[in-house]
Amino acid sequence: MQHIFDDVWRMNKRQFLYQVLSFGMIVSSALMIWKGFMVVTGSESPIVVVLSGSMEPAFHRGDLLFLTNYQDEPVRVGEIIVFKVEGRVIPIVHRVIKVHEKGDQNNTVKFLTKGDNNSVDDRGLYVQGQLWLTQKDVVGKARGFLPYVGLVTIYMNEYPRFKYAVLTLLGLYVLVHRE
């Protein structure tokens, strides 16, 4: 471990600044890619991690989902959506089990969701008095997934020390690694 810091101390100011700028470019590139995904998919969160077992066997805890949220695509029964409920920070991944289309001027579409592994629908998760979700509640529709890739994210959130250790090691690697 000491030899890592020796490399940092041996760098002149120009080398150190170059390493810091490289790290900044990596972070800003990641942010630009994320924003690009947001524009292309139409979703505020184009990638999400399944946090519970409520969608088993379709999705397991730690699966990484890829979402789209195109406003011109209607929500249909059987689709898996990610939605946010007022008062809750974490979005929920569940399947649409009922759609109610009202033939008024606004062509209002409301829908009900349920986790595949749950015995009852999600009305207990919605805001008190809310019986249906609308398009404004939808973060996106699941279009694809990578199994268990999101477990790293879950571990980082459940074990903050692990998160800080990984971030520290990555930061040290970027600062010390010379091209």
C-alpha positions in Angstrom: 0.0 0.0 0.0 2.9 2.3 0.8 4.3 2.1 -2.8 1.0 3.5 -4.1 1.5 6.7 -2.2 5.2 6.7 -3.1 4.1 6.9 -6.8 1.8 9.9 -6.0 4.6 11.7 -4.1 7.1 11.2 -6.9 4.8 12.8 -9.5 5.5 16.4 -10.3 2.6 18.9 -10.2 2.0 18.6 -14.0 1.6 14.8 -13.8 -0.7 15.0 -10.8 -2.8 17.6 -12.5 -3.0 15.5 -15.6 -4.2 12.5 -13.6 -6.8 14.6 -11.8 -8.1 16.0 -15.1 -8.2 12.5 -16.6 -10.4 11.4 -13.6 -12.6 14.5 -14.2 -13.0 13.6 -17.9 -14.0 10.0 -17.0 -16.7 11.3 -14.6 -18.0 13.9 -17.0 -18.0 11.4 -19.9 -20.1 9.0 -17.7 -22.6 11.8 -17.0 -22.8 12.7 -20.7 -23.5 9.1 -21.6 -26.2 8.9 -18.9 -27.9 12.1 -20.2 -27.6 10.7 -23.8 -29.4 7.5 -22.7 -32.1 9.6 -21.0 -32.7 11.5 -24.3 -32.7 8.4 -26.5 -35.0 6.3 -24.2 -37.3 9.1 -23.1 -36.9 7.9 -19.5 -35.6 9.9 -16.5 -33.9 6.7 -15.4 -33.0 4.4 -18.4 -31.3 1.8 -16.2 -32.7 0.5 -12.9 -31.8 -2.3 -10.5 -34.5 -4.7 -9.2 -34.3 -4.3 -5.4 -36.7 -7.0 -4.2 -38.0 -10.5 -5.1 -41.5 -9.3 -5.9 -41.1 -10.0 -9.6 -39.6 -13.5 -9.3 -39.4 -15.6 -11.4 -39.4 -13.0 -14.2 -36.7 -10.8 -12.5 -34.6 -11.5 -9.5 -33.1 -9.1 -6.9 -30.0 -7.5 -8.5 -31.1 -7.8 -12.1 -30.3 -4.7 -14.2 -33.3 -3.5 -16.3 -33.1 -1.3 -19.4 -36.1 1.0 -19.8 -37.8 3.2 -22.4 -40.6 5.6 -21.9 -42.0 6.8 -25.2 -45.1 8.9 -24.6 -46.8 7.6 -27.8 -46.7 4.0 -26.8 -49.7 3.0 -24.7 -49.3 0.8 -21.6 -50.8 -2.6 -22.0 -51.7 -5.6 -19.8 -48.7 -7.9 -19.3 -46.0 -5.3 -19.7 -43.5 -4.8 -16.9 -43.2 -1.1 -15.9 -41.2 0.9 -13.4 -43.3 3.5 -11.6 -42.9 6.1 -8.9 -45.4 6.7 -6.2 -45.7 10.1 -4.5 -43.9 10.1 -1.2 -41.6 7.2 -2.1 -38.1 7.8 -3.4 -37.4 4.3 -4.8 -39.3 3.3 -8.0 -41.1 0.0 -8.1 -40.8 -2.7 -10.9 -44.2 -4.5 -11.4 -46.4 -5.9 -14.1 -49.6 -4.2 -15.5 -52.5 -6.5 -14.7 -55.5 -4.2 -15.7 -55.9 -1.3 -18.0 -58.9 1.1 -17.8 -59.3 3.3 -20.9 -61.8 6.1 -20.6 -63.2 7.4 -23.9 -63.2 11.1 -22.9 -61.5 14.0 -24.7 -58.2 13.3 -23.0 -58.3 9.5 -23.8 -57.4 8.9 -20.2 -55.7 5.6 -19.6 -55.3 4.2 -16.0 -53.8 0.9 -15.0 -53.2 -1.4 -12.1 -50.0 -3.2 -11.3 -48.9 -6.3 -9.3 -45.6 -8.0 -8.5 -45.5 -11.5 -10.1 -44.5 -13.0 -6.7 -47.1 -11.0 -4.7 -50.6 -12.3 -3.8 -52.4 -9.0 -4.1 -52.3 -6.0 -6.4 -50.4 -2.8 -5.7 -53.2 -0.6 -4.5 -51.7 -0.8 -1.0 -48.4 0.7 -2.3 -50.1 3.7 -4.1 -50.9 7.0 -2.3 -53.8 6.6 0.0 -57.0 6.8 -2.0 -55.3 6.2 -5.3 -56.7 3.2 -7.1 -55.0 3.5 -10.5 -51.7 4.7 -12.0 -51.5 7.0 -14.9 -48.8 7.7 -17.5 -47.3 10.5 -15.3 -46.4 7.8 -12.7 -44.4 5.7 -15.2 -40.6 5.9 -15.2 -40.3 3.4 -18.1 -41.1 0.0 -19.6 -38.7 -2.9 -19.2 -37.1 -3.7 -22.6 -34.2 -5.9 -21.6 -32.2 -7.0 -18.6 -28.8 -8.3 -17.4 -29.1 -10.8 -14.6 -27.5 -10.0 -11.2 -25.3 -7.2 -12.6 -27.0 -4.8 -10.2 -26.0 -6.7 -7.1 -22.9 -4.4 -6.8 -25.2 -1.4 -6.5 -27.3 -3.1 -3.9 -24.2 -4.0 -1.8 -22.9 -0.4 -2.1 -26.2 0.9 -0.8 -26.5 -1.7 2.0 -22.9 -1.5 3.1 -21.7 2.2 2.8 -18.1 1.2 3.9 -17.9 -1.1 0.9 -19.0 1.8 -1.3 -16.4 4.2 0.1 -13.7 1.5 -0.2 -14.5 0.8 -3.9 -14.6 4.5 -4.7 -11.3 5.2 -2.8 -9.6 2.3 -4.7 -10.9 3.6 -8.0 -9.8 7.1 -7.3 -6.3 5.9 -6.2 -6.0 3.8 -9.3 -6.9 6.7 -11.6 -4.4 9.0 -9.8 -1.6 6.5 -9.8 -2.1 4.8 -13.1 0.2 6.3 -15.7 -0.4 5.9 -19.4 
